[in-house]
Amino acid sequence: MKKSLFVFFTLLTISNIFSQTPYPTRLTNTYCYNYNLPLLYSNFVAIKKPCDGYKYYVENQTTLELDSLVTYGSVAGRITNLSNFPGANIQYGTTYKVSVRTWIGSSSNISAPAAVDCFVLTPPIPTTKIQNSQCDAVLSEIYTPIYADNVSGAEAYTFELTNLSTSEVQEYEKTVPTLRAFSLANFPTSFVTYNTTYEVRVKVKCNGTYGSYGTICNISTPCGSELEEAESGTTINYLHYDAIFATPSNCTNVQDYQFRYRIGDFPSTTSPYVIATGGTEATENAGDLSVFLSDFGPITNFPNSNPYGKTYRISVRVKADGVWGPWGKEKIVYTPANPTVKLRDGEYPVAGANQCGSSFNSPYTITSSSSILAAYNLYGFLNYTFEVTELDGSGNDIVTKFLTREASDFGSMSRAFRLNMIEASSPAGTDGYWAGTNNTTFRVRVKTNLGNYGEACYIRIQSSGMITSTKPYPNPFNSTFSLKTESNSKVEIYNMSGQLVESSFQTRNLGENLPTGIYFIKFNGETIKVIKE
């Protein structure tokens, strides 16, 4: 019986609760009458009523989009903010109608609407600026990230910079994470300089609309320098001659420039840095704006003692007033895996005068086969090989000879030779194959043990100016004969019957295929008798 009475009164109580009509409510007076929210998601509060919770309705008065929220507790449930109503399209500078109803027992058992409509107004798009820690500060690196104060709901930030030295103005819009951060790398290279102050303003886009620019802050770049063409790769074949230049620093009291490299593809590498200490880099010099890859030597400073076939990331810094500034942006430099070399062509005056004729018809002229010809210095070489081809009067190949000179024997002079050294009786001899030759054009190519042949150069030995008779030697001959001559014209050989039996532009090794007998040579208007035994 007691159990039945308990069930009866329990059901009666539940029935009374669900039959109870909730009290109407609305936002408090503070928030109800066109309340200007100080922040987009500032709280607003409903009038407290005896209830189990509240149900809010928020309607965008521009788009009429509506969203709702059920809260719990007569005290805790009466506080909320617009962040809980995304379906109402929460935007800056917009009016929202906020309705509140109480509920008891179930959120479906709600009160009637209040007699008064309440409205809250979101603030206009807020302004922002550079964060305090960087405002009016000197950047530690020229491309240090710079942050603006965060704005909730921002879709984009636009940063306006004014170069106070030139008054030039540039803007950059950031639309990808992190939205509120930028660096000077986002601006044109010509706009970014060291030791310069920039005025910075920031504005924010929310819901497709930009607000106003905020408070001005100044940022200053440190004392430093950049390498020329810092954003593009450069290939360097001649490590002694291809200079890498830094831009002059606008800092005061500059004392020196220092260069470093590390090996690896951009942008990540774990290889150590190497400082240039060779050449002019060994001493402090405020005017030394360039470095050569050879200045990073000795060659053992390069991985596997080989500087070729690698990617270098080179940067520079400036010493001013006794203090080194930060390292600048890295420039990418490549070296070929098979470096080439050629006779000096005048491109690098420091290496010496041009000795490279561009074609058969435009050869470089030397006085004799004893004239010294020199190639460019290829860093790290062990030997030089010279390929020399004698050409006839029409530019056709006659004969090709080779000469290799080892650094272990000749040192830096391995890159120089004379035509009369080829096939000489000794390594330093000058009685070689072309000894005494005149009026002859040659094509010369050069290579080292490090790589391939470079471009061909054309060389011509000019006439000595002496008028001498052509002389065959030996005469008589039993194998071949050659002509001692100042000319290089066509050679014709006739037998005793007047038949032409041999014709050549070559003046050496003639008559090899002739039978024994008497022959007549016609050359440069002369007729000379020779005998083959």
C-alpha positions in Angstrom: 0.0 0.0 0.0 2.8 2.4 0.9 4.6 1.6 -2.3 1.4 2.4 -4.3 1.0 5.7 -2.5 4.6 6.6 -3.3 4.2 5.9 -7.0 1.0 7.9 -7.0 2.5 11.0 -5.4 5.6 10.8 -7.6 3.5 10.8 -10.8 1.4 13.6 -9.4 4.5 15.7 -8.8 5.9 15.1 -12.3 2.5 15.9 -13.8 2.4 19.2 -11.8 5.9 20.1 -13.0 5.1 19.6 -16.7 1.8 21.4 -16.3 3.6 24.4 -14.7 3.8 27.4 -17.0 7.3 28.9 -17.2 7.7 32.6 -16.5 8.5 34.9 -19.5 11.8 36.7 -19.5 14.1 38.8 -21.7 17.6 40.3 -21.6 18.2 42.6 -18.7 17.8 46.3 -19.3 21.6 46.7 -19.6 21.7 44.5 -22.7 18.2 44.8 -24.1 17.9 48.2 -25.7 20.3 48.3 -28.7 23.3 47.3 -26.5 26.6 47.9 -28.2 28.8 44.9 -27.5 32.3 46.0 -26.7 33.7 42.9 -28.4 32.3 40.6 -31.0 31.7 37.9 -28.4 31.0 39.9 -25.3 28.5 38.3 -22.9 24.9 39.3 -22.5 22.6 38.3 -19.6 18.9 37.4 -19.2 16.6 38.4 -16.4 16.7 35.6 -13.8 13.4 33.6 -13.4 12.6 30.4 -11.4 13.3 27.7 -14.1 15.4 24.8 -15.1 17.1 26.8 -17.9 16.7 29.2 -20.8 16.3 29.0 -24.6 17.8 31.8 -26.6 17.0 32.8 -30.2 19.4 35.0 -32.1 18.3 36.5 -35.5 20.6 38.4 -37.9 18.7 41.6 -38.7 20.5 41.9 -42.1 20.2 38.4 -43.4 17.4 37.1 -41.1 19.4 34.0 -40.4 18.4 32.4 -37.1 20.1 30.2 -34.5 19.0 29.0 -31.1 20.6 27.6 -27.9 19.3 25.8 -24.8 21.1 26.5 -21.5 20.7 24.9 -18.1 20.3 26.5 -14.7 18.4 29.5 -13.6 21.6 31.3 -12.8 24.3 29.8 -15.0 22.0 29.5 -18.0 21.1 33.1 -18.2 24.6 34.2 -19.6 25.8 33.6 -23.2 27.3 35.4 -26.2 27.2 35.4 -30.0 29.9 32.8 -30.4 27.2 30.2 -29.5 25.1 31.1 -32.5 27.1 30.5 -35.7 23.9 29.8 -37.7 23.0 33.5 -37.3 26.1 34.5 -39.3 27.9 36.5 -36.7 29.6 39.6 -38.2 31.0 42.9 -37.2 28.9 46.0 -37.5 25.6 44.0 -37.5 22.3 44.1 -35.4 21.0 40.9 -33.8 17.6 40.4 -32.2 17.9 38.3 -29.0 14.9 36.5 -27.6 14.9 34.5 -24.4 12.4 32.0 -23.0 12.6 30.0 -19.8 11.8 26.3 -19.6 10.8 23.9 -16.8 11.1 20.1 -16.9 11.8 19.9 -20.6 13.2 22.4 -23.1 10.0 22.0 -25.1 8.0 23.4 -22.1 9.0 27.0 -22.7 7.5 30.3 -21.7 5.7 32.7 -23.9 7.9 35.4 -25.6 8.6 38.6 -23.8 6.6 41.7 -24.7 9.8 43.6 -25.5 12.2 42.7 -28.3 15.9 43.1 -27.3 18.7 44.0 -29.7 22.5 43.8 -29.5 24.9 45.5 -31.9 28.3 44.0 -32.7 31.2 46.5 -32.9 32.6 47.8 -36.2 35.6 45.8 -37.6 38.3 46.5 -35.1 41.6 48.1 -35.8 44.9 46.5 -35.0 48.6 47.3 -35.0 52.0 45.6 -34.7 52.4 43.9 -31.4 54.0 46.0 -28.6 57.2 43.9 -28.4 58.1 44.7 -32.0 56.6 48.2 -32.2 59.4 50.8 -32.5 62.1 48.1 -32.3 65.1 47.0 -34.4 64.6 43.6 -36.0 67.1 41.0 -35.1 67.2 39.8 -38.7 66.0 41.6 -41.8 63.4 38.9 -42.5 62.3 38.3 -38.9 58.5 37.6 -38.8 56.5 40.6 -37.6 53.1 40.1 -35.8 50.0 42.2 -35.5 47.7 42.0 -32.6 45.1 39.2 -33.2 41.5 40.1 -34.3 38.9 37.4 -33.8 37.2 36.3 -37.0 39.8 37.9 -39.3 39.9 36.6 -42.9 42.9 38.7 -44.0 45.4 41.3 -42.9 46.9 44.1 -45.0 50.2 45.5 -44.0 51.1 49.0 -45.3 54.8 50.0 -45.0 56.3 53.4 -45.7 60.1 53.6 -46.2 60.9 56.7 -44.2 64.1 57.3 -46.2 62.5 57.3 -49.6 58.8 57.8 -48.7 57.9 54.9 -50.9 54.8 53.0 -49.9 54.0 49.3 -50.4 51.1 47.1 -49.3 51.0 43.4 -48.7 47.8 41.3 -48.1 48.1 38.1 -46.0 45.3 35.7 -46.7 46.9 32.4 -45.5 48.0 31.3 -42.0 49.5 32.8 -40.0 47.3 35.7 -41.1 48.6 38.3 -38.7 52.3 37.7 -39.5 54.5 39.0 -42.3 58.1 39.7 -43.0 60.0 42.0 -45.3 60.6 39.0 -47.6 56.9 39.6 -48.7 57.9 42.9 -50.2 59.8 43.7 -53.4 63.6 43.3 -53.1 64.1 46.9 -54.2 61.9 48.1 -51.4 63.8 46.3 -48.6 67.1 47.8 -47.3 69.2 47.4 -44.2 69.6 50.1 -41.6 66.2 51.6 -42.6 63.1 52.6 -40.6 59.6 51.7 -41.9 56.3 53.1 -40.8 53.8 50.2 -40.5 50.0 50.3 -40.4 47.7 47.2 -40.3 44.0 46.7 -41.3 41.8 43.7 -41.0 39.2 42.1 -43.3 36.2 40.4 -41.7 33.2 39.0 -43.6 34.6 40.2 -46.9 35.0 43.8 -45.7 38.1 45.7 -44.6 38.1 48.0 -41.5 40.3 51.0 -41.0 44.1 51.1 -40.6 45.2 51.1 -36.9 47.8 52.9 -35.0 51.2 53.5 -36.7 54.2 51.6 -35.4 57.8 51.9 -36.6 60.2 49.0 -37.3 63.8 49.3 -38.2 66.0 46.9 -40.1 69.5 46.0 -38.7 72.8 47.0 -40.2 73.7 44.5 -42.9 74.1 43.6 -46.6 72.7 41.2 -49.2 74.3 39.3 -52.1 73.4 40.5 -55.5 70.7 38.4 -57.3 70.0 36.8 -53.9 66.8 35.1 -55.1 68.1 33.3 -58.2 70.7 30.7 -58.7 74.1 31.3 -60.4 76.4 28.8 -62.0 80.1 29.3 -61.4 82.7 27.4 -63.5 85.8 29.4 -62.7 86.2 29.5 -58.9 89.1 32.0 -59.1 87.4 34.5 -61.4 83.6 34.4 -61.0 83.1 36.9 -58.2 80.1 36.9 -56.0 79.1 40.5 -55.0 77.5 42.0 -52.0 75.5 45.2 -52.1 77.2 48.2 -50.4 75.9 48.6 -46.9 74.3 52.0 -46.0 75.4 51.6 -42.4 77.9 54.1 -40.9 81.5 53.2 -40.0 81.5 49.9 -42.0 84.7 48.0 -41.3 84.4 44.7 -43.2 82.2 42.2 -45.0 82.3 38.6 -44.2 81.0 35.7 -46.4 80.1 32.1 -45.5 78.6 29.1 -47.3 76.9 25.8 -46.5 76.2 22.9 -48.9 72.7 21.8 -49.6 69.5 22.4 -51.6 67.3 25.3 -50.7 65.7 25.7 -48.2 66.9 23.0 -45.8 70.3 21.7 -45.1 72.2 20.4 -42.1 75.8 21.0 -43.4 78.1 23.2 -41.4 79.0 26.8 -42.3 82.4 27.6 -43.8 83.8 31.2 -43.5 85.8 32.6 -46.4 89.4 33.4 -45.1 91.5 33.1 -48.3 92.5 35.9 -50.7 91.4 39.3 -49.6 89.1 37.8 -47.1 92.1 37.3 -44.8 92.2 41.0 -43.9 89.7 43.5 -42.8 88.6 45.8 -45.7 85.6 48.1 -45.7 85.7 48.2 -49.5 85.9 44.5 -50.2 82.4 43.7 -51.5 83.1 40.4 -53.3 84.2 36.9 -52.7 85.4 34.0 -54.9 84.6 30.4 -54.1 88.3 29.8 -54.1 88.5 32.1 -51.0 86.7 29.3 -49.0 89.8 27.1 -49.6 92.0 25.3 -49.1 90.4 22.6 -51.2 90.1 20.4 -48.1 87.4 22.8 -46.8 85.1 21.4 -49.5 83.3 18.1 -49.1 85.5 15.3 -50.3 88.1 17.9 -51.3 86.0 18.6 -54.4 84.2 21.9 -55.0 82.4 20.9 -58.1 78.9 19.5 -58.7 77.5 21.1 -55.6 74.9 23.6 -54.5 76.2 26.4 -52.3 74.1 28.7 -50.1 76.2 31.8 -49.5 75.4 34.8 -47.3 77.2 37.9 -46.1 77.2 40.1 -43.0 78.7 43.5 -42.2 80.9 44.7 -39.4 80.2 48.3 -38.3 81.4 50.1 -35.2 83.1 46.9 -34.2 79.9 44.9 -34.2 78.9 42.2 -36.7 75.4 42.5 -38.0 73.2 39.5 -38.8 73.8 37.2 -41.8 71.8 38.3 -44.9 69.6 36.2 -47.1 71.3 33.2 -48.8 72.2 33.3 -52.5 72.2 29.9 -54.3 75.3 29.2 -56.3 76.0 26.0 -58.4 79.2 24.5 -59.7 79.2 22.1 -62.6 80.1 18.5 -62.0 82.3 18.5 -65.1 83.9 22.0 -65.2 85.3 23.2 -68.6 88.3 25.3 -69.4 89.7 27.2 -72.4 92.4 29.5 -73.5 92.1 32.9 -72.0 89.4 34.9 -73.9 89.5 38.2 -72.1 86.3 37.6 -70.1 88.3 37.7 -66.9 91.0 40.4 -67.4 92.7 39.5 -64.1 93.7 36.2 -65.7 95.6 37.9 -68.6 95.2 39.1 -72.1 92.9 37.5 -74.6 94.6 34.7 -76.6 91.5 33.0 -78.0 90.5 33.7 -81.6 86.8 33.2 -82.2 87.0 31.4 -85.6 89.2 30.2 -88.4 88.8 33.5 -90.1 89.4 35.5 -86.9 92.4 33.7 -85.2 94.6 35.0 -82.5 98.0 35.7 -84.0 101.3 34.7 -82.4 104.8 35.5 -83.7 106.1 31.9 -83.6 105.5 28.4 -82.4 107.6 29.4 -79.3 104.9 31.9 -78.1 103.4 31.0 -74.8 99.6 30.2 -74.7 97.8 30.0 -71.4 94.4 28.7 -70.3 92.3 29.9 -67.4 93.2 28.5 -63.9 90.7 25.9 -63.0 90.6 25.5 -59.2 91.9 22.2 -57.9 93.3 20.9 -61.1 96.0 18.1 -61.3 96.8 18.4 -65.0 96.0 20.2 -68.2 95.6 18.5 -71.6 95.9 20.6 -74.8 94.3 19.3 -78.0 95.9 21.0 -81.0 94.6 20.5 -84.6 96.5 21.9 -87.6 94.2 23.3 -90.3 94.7 23.7 -94.0 94.1 26.8 -96.0 90.3 26.1 -96.1 90.0 25.4 -92.4 89.9 21.6 -92.7 91.6 19.3 -90.2 95.1 18.1 -91.2 96.4 16.5 -88.0 95.6 16.5 -84.3 98.2 16.2 -81.5 97.9 16.2 -77.7 100.0 17.5 -74.8 99.4 16.8 -71.1 101.2 18.8 -68.4 101.1 17.7 -64.8 100.8 20.1 -61.9 103.3 17.9 -60.0 105.9 18.7 -62.7 105.1 22.3 -63.7 102.9 23.7 -60.9 100.8 26.7 -62.1 102.6 26.6 -65.5 100.8 23.4 -66.3 98.1 25.6 -67.8 100.5 27.2 -70.3 102.3 25.6 -73.3 104.1 26.4 -76.6 103.1 24.8 -79.9 106.7 23.6 -80.4 106.5 21.6 -77.1 104.1 19.0 -78.7 106.0 15.7 -79.3 109.2 17.4 -78.3 112.2 15.3 -77.3 111.8 16.1 -73.6 109.0 17.4 -71.4 110.3 21.0 -71.5 111.7 20.7 -75.0 110.8 23.0 -77.9 111.9 20.9 -80.8 108.4 19.3 -81.3 106.2 18.6 -84.2 105.4 22.2 -85.1 108.8 23.7 -84.3 109.6 26.4 -86.9 106.2 26.3 -88.4 104.8 29.6 -89.8 101.7 30.8 -91.7 99.6 28.0 -90.1 96.3 28.1 -88.3 95.4 25.8 -85.4 92.3 25.0 -83.4 93.1 24.5 -79.7 90.9 23.0 -77.0 91.8 22.5 -73.3 90.6 20.3 -70.5 91.8 19.3 -67.0 91.5 16.1 -65.0 88.3 17.7 -63.5 86.0 17.9 -66.5 85.4 18.2 -70.2 87.0 20.2 -73.0 85.9 23.8 -73.2 85.2 26.0 -76.3 87.7 25.9 -79.1 90.1 28.8 -79.8 91.8 29.5 -83.1 95.5 30.4 -83.2 97.6 31.5 -86.2 101.4 31.7 -86.5 102.2 34.6 -88.7 104.9 34.7 -91.4 108.3 35.7 -90.1 108.7 38.1 -93.0 111.7 36.3 -94.4 111.8 35.1 -98.0 113.4 31.7 -98.1 113.3 28.8 -100.6 111.2 25.7 -99.9 113.4 22.8 -99.0 112.3 19.1 -98.8 113.9 17.0 -96.1 115.3 14.4 -96.1 116.1 14.2 -99.8 116.6 11.5 -101.0 114.0 9.9 -98.7 113.0 6.3 -98.2 109.7 6.7 -96.2 108.3 10.2 -96.1 109.6 13.7 -96.5 108.6 17.1 -95.2 108.9 20.7 -96.4 110.7 23.5 -94.5 108.8 26.5 -95.6 107.3 29.8 -94.4 104.0 29.0 -96.2 101.2 26.6 -95.9 99.8 26.3 -99.4 98.8 23.3 -101.5 101.5 20.7 -102.2 101.4 18.9 -105.6 103.7 15.9 -106.5 104.2 14.8 -110.1 106.0 11.8 -111.5 108.5 11.8 -114.4 105.6 11.5 -116.9 104.0 14.7 -115.6 101.1 12.9 -113.8 99.8 14.3 -110.5 100.4 11.5 -108.0 99.8 13.2 -104.7 98.1 16.5 -103.5 98.0 17.8 -99.9 97.7 20.9 -97.8 100.0 19.2 -95.3 103.7 19.9 -95.5 104.7 16.9 -93.4 104.9 13.1 -94.0 104.6 13.4 -97.7 105.2 10.6 -100.3 104.5 7.7 -98.1 102.6 5.8 -100.7 104.9 6.6 -103.7 107.1 3.9 -105.3 110.8 4.5 -105.6 111.7 7.0 -108.2 112.2 10.7 -109.1 109.4 13.2 -108.5 108.8 16.9 -108.9 107.1 19.0 -106.2 105.2 22.1 -107.1 104.7 24.4 -104.2 104.3 28.2 -104.0 105.4 28.6 -107.6 108.5 26.5 -107.1 109.4 23.2 -108.7 111.7 21.0 -106.7 113.1 17.5 -107.4 113.0 14.8 -104.8 114.1 11.2 -104.9 112.5 8.3 -103.2 115.0 5.4 -102.6 
